[in-house]
Amino acid sequence: MTNCYSRPQLAEFDQSSVTPFKMLRSMPAELRGIVINLHDALKEIRSCVFRAGGLVLTDAQVACQAWLDAETLGRVLPAIIQTGFMARDDAGALYSPFLYDRLLRSEARAARKAQAEQDRAQWVAEAQERGDVPTGLTSKQLASMINGRKGGRPRKNGAPVAGQKNMPFYGVVGGTENPSKKPDSAQVMKNDNPTGFSGSLEEEREYTNLTNNISSSSLSREPENPKPDEAEVRLIAQKARDAAGLGNGQRTFSETYVRNFLRDGIDAETILRVAAQKCGEAQKFVYLDIPVRDTFRAKQEAAAQEVAVENAPGWQKKAKSAYEKACPLYEKEMTEKGVFSRVQREWPDTAAKHGLPPVECTLAAYEAYFKSEKQQEAA
């Protein structure tokens, strides 16, 4: 099934490098609004690229199509391209990598579905030719009938299911199967085996204990951290309620959440700081759960980032410093010149004038340059 969406002219497209559209929420308000307008315009014309037939739309025409001011679009478009929310194809047409990636994934999904339906139809036809099943059945009816002949799907824990052909309901009485005569209650109690385990009584008891232990350990939500002191829990919960402006009506909830926070390794300083920030906003203590965990996660990531930066080799630190210096310079060049190909062509000379390596303005390019320089010095 082909999709009627028009697509950009690209020799190659890396779907793994597409900027997630949810990253837009961390961008400036002006950039967010323009990106949304551009995508709405593309969706309206059912296209991934701003092109009318073989004509590539200019930036002014794109601004008109997206209900934007041409000057505003020209000023913000370089930053939009740099963040990856929009890009230019081999012909210079502006397109959305996000919409193009979604189109490719939709086509791949449709192709897999069509192939699966074709394989299933062929399997049904072959089975009917062999006479294994009556004709006139759909693929789902055929699959249900075959699964029913096999006894149906067994339970996950291996327990017997009444009515399944491979699992007699009354079990074995006196060493011989007796499906025609229902045993009395004493025999059922003596021979009933609810676990589905066929062995001695001692083996069955060990099997049951092992199964219960596995089930309880898999369903347990106890963290690895030790259980916090209850006096400390009550003290931190009281301080958090006071900081958030909550009354004693939230005492039980606050102690429960604080206890879980401490078990998960969240420090009291983070809990109290978030509670103070949400003072007047949080109507219940449960509203602090996600902010506290997000703040603690961000704190851990920042600490890990600091450790990674401190432990990074010298060439990698130089590359990051050069990239941070080059980004505003590259954005300034794009704003002043407005032509991507011209900026790319003149970028090596521009970078050299400002004391930067004459390589592409990407972190990977700078890392490769300084790493090669370091290896040459070592040699």
C-alpha positions in Angstrom: 0.0 0.0 0.0 1.6 3.3 -1.1 1.2 6.5 0.9 0.3 9.7 -1.0 2.6 11.8 1.1 5.2 13.6 -1.0 8.7 13.0 0.3 12.1 14.7 0.1 14.8 13.9 -2.4 17.5 12.2 -0.3 20.3 9.8 -1.3 20.4 8.5 2.3 18.4 9.1 5.5 19.4 8.0 9.0 16.3 7.3 11.0 18.2 6.8 14.2 19.4 10.4 14.2 16.0 12.1 14.0 15.3 14.6 16.8 12.4 13.4 18.9 9.5 15.8 18.5 9.0 15.9 22.3 12.3 17.7 22.6 10.4 20.7 21.3 9.0 21.4 24.8 12.5 22.5 26.0 13.0 25.0 23.1 12.3 28.7 23.3 8.6 29.7 22.8 9.2 31.5 19.5 11.0 28.4 18.0 8.3 26.1 19.3 5.5 28.1 17.7 7.3 28.3 14.3 8.1 24.6 14.3 4.4 23.7 15.1 3.3 26.1 12.3 5.6 24.4 9.8 4.5 20.9 10.7 0.8 21.9 10.6 1.3 23.3 7.1 3.0 20.1 6.0 0.2 18.0 7.4 -2.4 20.1 5.7 -0.9 19.6 2.3 -0.1 15.9 3.1 3.5 16.3 2.5 6.9 15.9 4.3 8.6 18.6 2.2 7.8 22.1 1.1 7.7 21.4 -2.7 5.0 22.1 -5.3 5.5 19.4 -7.9 9.1 19.9 -9.1 9.3 23.5 -7.7 11.2 23.9 -4.4 9.5 26.6 -2.3 11.6 29.5 -1.2 11.8 30.6 2.4 9.3 33.4 1.7 6.9 30.9 0.1 7.3 28.6 3.0 6.5 31.4 5.4 3.4 32.2 3.5 2.3 28.6 3.5 2.8 28.3 7.2 1.1 31.6 8.2 4.4 33.2 9.2 6.3 36.4 8.7 9.2 35.9 6.2 11.6 38.0 8.4 10.7 36.0 11.5 11.1 32.7 9.7 14.5 33.7 8.2 15.7 34.7 11.7 14.7 31.5 13.5 15.1 28.9 10.7 18.9 28.4 11.2 18.3 27.4 14.8 15.4 25.1 13.8 17.7 23.4 11.3 20.5 23.1 13.8 18.2 21.4 16.4 17.0 19.0 13.7 13.3 19.7 13.7 13.6 20.7 10.1 16.3 20.0 7.4 17.0 20.5 3.7 17.1 17.7 1.2 19.6 17.3 -1.6 17.7 19.8 -3.8 17.6 22.4 -1.0 13.9 21.9 -0.2 12.9 22.4 3.5 11.4 19.1 4.9 10.5 17.6 8.3 12.7 14.6 9.3 10.1 13.7 12.0 7.3 13.4 9.4 9.5 11.6 6.9 10.6 9.1 9.6 7.0 8.5 10.6 6.1 7.9 6.9 8.9 5.4 6.5 7.9 3.5 9.6 4.2 3.5 8.6 5.1 2.0 5.2 7.3 -0.6 6.8 4.5 -1.6 9.2 2.0 -1.8 6.3 4.4 -4.0 4.3 4.9 -6.4 7.3 1.1 -6.6 7.8 0.5 -7.3 4.1 3.2 -10.0 4.1 1.7 -11.7 7.2 -1.8 -11.7 5.7 -0.4 -13.2 2.5 1.5 -15.9 4.4 -1.6 -16.7 6.5 -3.8 -17.0 3.4 -1.3 -19.3 1.7 -1.2 -21.5 4.9 -5.0 -21.7 5.0 -5.2 -22.6 1.3 -2.6 -25.4 1.7 -4.3 -26.8 4.8 -7.7 -26.9 3.0 -6.1 -28.6 -0.1 -4.7 -31.3 2.2 -8.2 -31.8 3.7 -7.0 -31.0 7.2 -9.7 -28.5 7.8 -13.1 -27.8 6.1 -13.3 -25.1 3.5 -14.9 -21.7 4.1 -13.1 -20.9 7.3 -11.3 -17.6 7.9 -7.7 -17.7 9.2 -8.8 -16.8 12.7 -11.4 -19.5 12.8 -8.9 -22.0 11.5 -6.3 -21.0 14.2 -8.9 -21.2 16.9 -10.0 -24.7 15.8 -6.4 -26.0 15.7 -5.6 -24.5 19.1 -8.7 -26.1 20.5 -7.6 -29.6 19.2 -4.4 -29.1 21.1 -6.2 -28.6 24.4 -6.1 -24.8 24.5 -3.6 -22.6 26.2 -2.3 -23.9 29.6 -2.1 -21.7 32.6 1.2 -19.9 33.2 1.9 -21.7 36.5 1.2 -25.1 35.1 -1.9 -25.7 37.1 -4.6 -28.0 35.6 -7.6 -26.5 33.8 -10.9 -28.2 33.9 -12.0 -29.6 30.6 -8.6 -29.7 28.9 -8.1 -32.9 27.0 -4.5 -33.4 28.1 -5.4 -32.7 31.8 -8.1 -35.0 33.3 -10.2 -33.2 35.8 -10.4 -36.0 38.4 -6.8 -37.1 38.0 -5.8 -40.7 38.7 -7.6 -42.7 41.3 -5.9 -45.8 42.7 -3.2 -45.8 40.1 -5.6 -46.1 37.1 -7.5 -43.4 35.2 -11.2 -43.7 35.8 -13.0 -41.0 33.8 -16.4 -42.8 33.7 -16.9 -43.0 37.5 -16.7 -39.9 39.7 -14.7 -40.7 42.9 -16.0 -40.0 46.3 -14.9 -37.0 48.3 -12.3 -38.9 50.3 -10.6 -40.1 47.2 -10.7 -36.6 45.6 -9.1 -35.1 48.8 -6.5 -37.8 48.9 -5.6 -37.7 45.2 -6.3 -34.1 44.3 -3.2 -32.3 43.1 -3.9 -28.6 42.7 -0.3 -27.7 41.7 -0.3 -30.1 38.7 2.9 -31.7 40.1 3.1 -35.5 39.7 5.5 -36.9 42.3 5.8 -37.9 45.9 4.2 -35.9 48.7 7.6 -34.6 49.9 8.6 -33.6 46.3 5.3 -31.9 45.8 5.7 -29.9 49.1 9.2 -28.8 48.0 7.9 -27.8 44.5 5.0 -25.8 46.1 7.3 -24.0 48.4 9.7 -23.2 45.6 6.9 -21.9 43.4 5.5 -19.7 46.2 9.0 -18.3 46.9 9.5 -17.4 43.3 6.1 -15.8 43.0 6.5 -13.8 46.1 10.0 -12.6 45.2 9.0 -11.7 41.7 6.0 -9.7 43.0 7.8 -8.1 45.9 8.4 -4.4 45.6 10.9 -4.2 48.5 13.9 -2.1 47.4 17.5 -3.0 48.2 17.9 0.0 50.5 17.3 -0.8 54.2 14.1 0.2 55.8 14.3 3.9 57.1 13.9 4.8 60.7 10.3 5.6 61.5 11.2 8.6 63.7 13.2 10.1 60.8 10.3 9.4 58.4 7.8 11.2 60.7 10.2 14.2 61.1 10.9 14.6 57.4 7.2 14.2 56.6 6.2 16.9 59.1 8.8 19.3 57.6 7.7 18.5 54.1 4.0 19.2 55.0 5.0 22.5 56.5 7.1 23.5 53.6 4.3 22.6 51.1 1.6 24.3 53.1 -0.3 21.0 53.8 -2.2 20.3 57.0 -2.2 17.2 59.3 -4.9 15.7 57.1 -2.1 14.6 54.8 0.0 13.0 57.6 -0.5 9.4 56.7 0.0 10.0 53.0 3.1 12.1 53.6 4.7 9.5 55.8 4.0 6.8 53.3 5.5 8.7 50.4 8.5 9.9 52.5 9.2 6.3 53.5 9.2 5.2 49.9 11.4 8.2 48.9 14.0 7.2 51.5 13.9 3.5 50.5 14.6 4.6 46.9 17.7 6.5 48.0 16.2 10.0 47.7 17.8 12.4 50.2 15.8 14.6 52.6 17.2 17.8 51.2 15.7 17.0 47.8 12.3 16.2 49.3 12.1 19.4 51.4 13.4 21.6 48.5 10.7 20.4 46.1 8.0 20.7 48.8 9.0 24.3 49.3 8.9 25.0 45.6 5.4 23.5 45.3 4.1 25.5 48.3 0.6 26.7 47.4 0.4 24.5 44.3 0.2 21.0 45.8 -3.2 20.3 47.2 -2.3 16.8 48.3 1.1 15.2 49.1 0.7 12.8 46.2 1.3 15.8 43.9 4.9 15.9 45.1 5.7 12.3 44.1 6.7 12.9 40.5 8.4 16.3 41.0 10.6 14.8 43.8 11.6 11.8 41.7 12.3 13.9 38.6 14.4 16.3 40.7 16.4 13.5 42.2 16.9 11.9 38.8 18.1 15.2 37.3 20.5 15.6 40.3 21.9 12.1 39.7 22.4 12.8 36.0 24.1 16.1 36.7 26.5 14.4 39.1 27.2 11.6 36.6 27.8 14.3 33.9 30.2 16.1 36.1 32.1 12.9 36.9 32.2 12.1 33.1 33.6 15.6 32.3 36.2 15.4 35.0 37.4 12.0 33.9 37.3 12.8 30.2 40.7 12.9 28.4 42.2 16.3 27.5 41.4 16.0 23.8 37.8 15.4 24.5 37.6 18.5 26.8 39.2 20.6 24.1 36.7 19.3 21.5 33.8 20.2 23.8 35.2 23.7 24.5 35.7 24.3 20.8 32.2 23.1 19.9 30.6 25.4 22.6 32.5 28.3 21.1 31.6 27.4 17.5 27.9 27.0 18.0 27.0 30.7 18.5 29.4 31.7 15.8 27.8 29.2 13.3 24.3 30.5 14.3 25.4 34.1 13.7 26.7 33.2 10.3 23.5 31.5 9.4 21.5 34.5 10.5 23.6 37.0 8.6 24.1 35.1 5.4 20.9 32.9 5.4 22.2 30.4 2.8 23.1 27.0 4.2 25.4 26.0 1.3 27.3 29.3 1.5 27.8 29.1 5.3 29.0 25.5 4.9 31.5 26.5 2.1 32.9 29.4 4.0 32.9 27.8 7.4 36.5 26.5 7.4 37.9 30.0 6.7 35.5 31.5 9.3 36.5 29.0 11.9 40.2 29.6 11.3 39.8 33.4 11.7 38.3 32.7 15.2 40.9 30.2 16.3 38.8 27.1 15.7 39.8 24.0 13.7 38.7 24.1 10.0 36.3 21.2 10.4 32.5 20.7 10.3 30.6 22.4 13.1 29.7 19.2 15.0 30.9 17.7 18.2 31.9 14.5 16.5 34.1 16.4 14.0 35.9 18.3 16.7 36.5 15.1 18.7 37.9 13.4 15.7 40.2 16.4 15.0 41.6 16.8 18.5 41.9 13.0 19.0 43.9 12.8 15.7 46.0 15.7 16.9 46.7 14.0 20.2 47.7 10.7 18.4 50.1 12.6 16.1 51.7 14.3 19.1 52.1 10.9 20.8 53.7 9.4 17.7 
